[in-house]
Amino acid sequence: MSSSGTIIPSSFELPDFYHFPPFFTIQPVLSTREKQLGQWRELLLKYHTDLKITTLVLHECPLWKNNAINRQLTKGEIQIVIDDLIQSGYGEWEDTQTKTRVRILWRTPQQLASDIYDWAVANGYVNSICTVYELHSGEDVNGMSFEGVDEELLRRAL
């Protein structure tokens, strides 16, 4: 459970590194910090992708706190993690003034465009018309990387 009362669903399997206390302290050595931020990116993306959550609300994210080991990120450390996520192209501020909500880009627009094209070629949809709804929620896209993705991101990929 996080400080906001949000619980990580039992259906989501946390990686081993989430239970390692130093994971919750941004590391001072650059090479270690880069690896750590990569793990945070991986965790945030997997969590949001698996649970089909398109927006991260900073003060509600249950991943920032691990009660089992009595560790949590500070507000400053959360900001470092989010800045890295955004700089890596996997997030963007939904509210640029208050900076409390981040749109999670499960895949970058370029990656999604490539995935959509590959799917269209494999399924005979090249030079055919598909609606955004069909690409987002249609029967033919079950299990595809773009199924259920944020519609704004899907439009940018197209």
C-alpha positions as CSV (number, residue, x, y, z in Angstrom):
1,M,0.0,0.0,0.0
2,S,1.3,3.5,-0.7
3,S,0.9,6.6,1.4
4,S,-2.1,7.5,-0.7
5,G,-3.8,4.2,0.2
6,T,-3.4,2.8,-3.3
7,I,-2.5,-0.9,-3.3
8,I,-0.5,-2.7,-5.9
9,P,-2.8,-5.4,-7.4
10,S,-1.8,-8.9,-6.5
11,S,-2.0,-9.8,-10.2
12,F,1.1,-7.6,-10.9
13,E,4.4,-9.4,-10.1
14,L,7.0,-7.1,-8.7
15,P,10.6,-7.8,-9.8
16,D,13.2,-8.9,-7.3
17,F,15.0,-5.5,-7.4
18,Y,11.9,-3.9,-5.9
19,H,12.7,-5.6,-2.6
20,F,16.3,-4.4,-2.5
21,P,16.4,-1.4,-0.1
22,P,19.0,0.7,-2.1
23,F,16.6,0.7,-5.0
24,F,14.6,3.4,-3.0
25,T,17.6,5.7,-2.7
26,I,18.8,7.4,-5.9
27,Q,22.4,6.3,-6.1
28,P,25.3,8.9,-6.3
29,V,27.6,6.9,-8.6
30,L,26.6,7.8,-12.2
31,S,26.9,4.3,-13.7
32,T,24.9,2.8,-10.8
33,R,22.3,5.6,-11.0
34,E,21.8,5.0,-14.8
35,K,21.2,1.3,-14.2
36,Q,18.8,2.1,-11.3
37,L,16.8,4.7,-13.3
38,G,16.6,2.1,-16.1
39,Q,15.1,-0.3,-13.6
40,W,12.6,2.3,-12.5
41,R,11.7,3.0,-16.2
42,E,11.2,-0.8,-16.8
43,L,9.1,-1.1,-13.6
44,L,6.9,1.9,-14.4
45,L,6.3,0.8,-18.0
46,K,5.6,-2.8,-17.1
47,Y,3.2,-1.8,-14.3
48,H,1.3,0.7,-16.5
49,T,1.3,-1.5,-19.6
50,D,0.2,-4.7,-17.7
51,L,-2.6,-2.9,-15.9
52,K,-3.6,-0.8,-19.0
53,I,-3.0,2.5,-17.1
54,T,-2.2,5.4,-19.3
55,T,-1.7,8.2,-16.7
56,L,0.6,8.2,-13.7
57,V,-0.6,10.5,-11.0
58,L,2.5,11.3,-9.0
59,H,1.0,11.3,-5.5
60,E,-1.1,8.2,-6.1
61,C,1.5,5.8,-7.6
62,P,1.8,2.8,-5.2
63,L,5.3,1.9,-6.6
64,W,7.0,4.7,-4.8
65,K,6.7,3.0,-1.4
66,N,7.5,-0.6,-0.3
67,N,6.0,-1.2,3.1
68,A,7.5,-4.7,3.3
69,I,11.0,-3.2,3.6
70,N,9.9,0.1,5.0
71,R,11.4,2.2,2.1
72,Q,10.1,4.9,-0.1
73,L,11.3,7.5,-2.6
74,T,11.3,11.1,-1.5
75,K,9.5,13.7,-3.6
76,G,12.8,14.8,-5.0
77,E,13.8,11.2,-5.9
78,I,10.4,10.7,-7.6
79,Q,11.0,13.8,-9.6
80,I,14.4,12.4,-10.8
81,V,12.7,9.1,-11.8
82,I,10.0,10.9,-13.7
83,D,12.4,13.3,-15.4
84,D,14.4,10.3,-16.6
85,L,11.2,8.6,-17.9
86,I,10.2,11.7,-19.8
87,Q,13.8,12.3,-21.2
88,S,13.8,8.6,-22.4
89,G,10.6,9.3,-24.4
90,Y,8.3,7.1,-22.4
91,G,6.3,9.8,-20.7
92,E,5.1,13.4,-21.0
93,W,3.5,15.8,-18.7
94,E,-0.3,16.1,-19.1
95,D,-0.3,19.2,-16.9
96,T,2.8,21.2,-17.7
97,Q,2.1,23.9,-15.1
98,T,1.5,21.7,-11.9
99,K,3.4,18.6,-13.1
100,T,1.3,16.1,-11.2
101,R,0.2,13.8,-14.0
102,V,2.4,12.0,-16.6
103,R,1.0,10.3,-19.7
104,I,2.7,7.0,-19.9
105,L,3.9,6.2,-23.5
106,W,3.9,2.4,-23.3
107,R,5.9,2.6,-26.6
108,T,7.2,5.7,-28.3
109,P,5.1,6.9,-31.3
110,Q,7.8,5.7,-33.7
111,Q,7.7,2.2,-32.1
112,L,4.0,2.1,-32.3
113,A,4.0,3.3,-35.9
114,S,6.4,0.4,-36.8
115,D,4.3,-2.1,-34.8
116,I,1.1,-0.9,-36.6
117,Y,2.7,-1.2,-40.0
118,D,4.1,-4.7,-39.2
119,W,0.6,-5.7,-38.0
120,A,-1.0,-4.3,-41.2
121,V,1.4,-6.1,-43.5
122,A,1.0,-9.4,-41.6
123,N,-2.8,-9.2,-41.6
124,G,-3.4,-7.8,-45.1
125,Y,-4.5,-4.3,-44.0
126,V,-2.0,-2.3,-46.1
127,N,-3.9,0.2,-48.3
128,S,-7.1,-0.5,-46.3
129,I,-9.0,1.7,-44.0
130,C,-9.1,1.1,-40.3
131,T,-10.6,3.3,-37.7
132,V,-8.7,4.5,-34.6
133,Y,-11.2,2.5,-32.6
134,E,-10.3,-0.7,-34.5
135,L,-6.6,-0.2,-33.9
136,H,-7.3,0.6,-30.2
137,S,-9.9,-2.0,-29.3
138,G,-10.7,-4.2,-32.3
139,E,-10.7,-7.9,-32.3
140,D,-7.8,-8.1,-34.7
141,V,-5.5,-6.3,-32.4
142,N,-5.7,-8.6,-29.3
143,G,-2.3,-8.9,-27.8
144,M,-0.7,-6.3,-30.0
145,S,1.5,-3.6,-28.4
146,F,-0.9,-0.9,-29.5
147,E,-4.1,-2.5,-28.1
148,G,-5.6,-0.2,-25.5
149,V,-2.9,2.4,-25.9
150,D,-3.7,6.0,-25.2
151,E,-5.7,7.3,-28.2
152,E,-3.7,10.6,-28.4
153,L,-0.5,8.5,-28.7
154,L,-2.1,6.2,-31.2
155,R,-3.1,9.2,-33.4
156,R,0.5,10.5,-33.2
157,A,1.9,7.2,-34.3
158,L,-0.4,7.2,-37.3
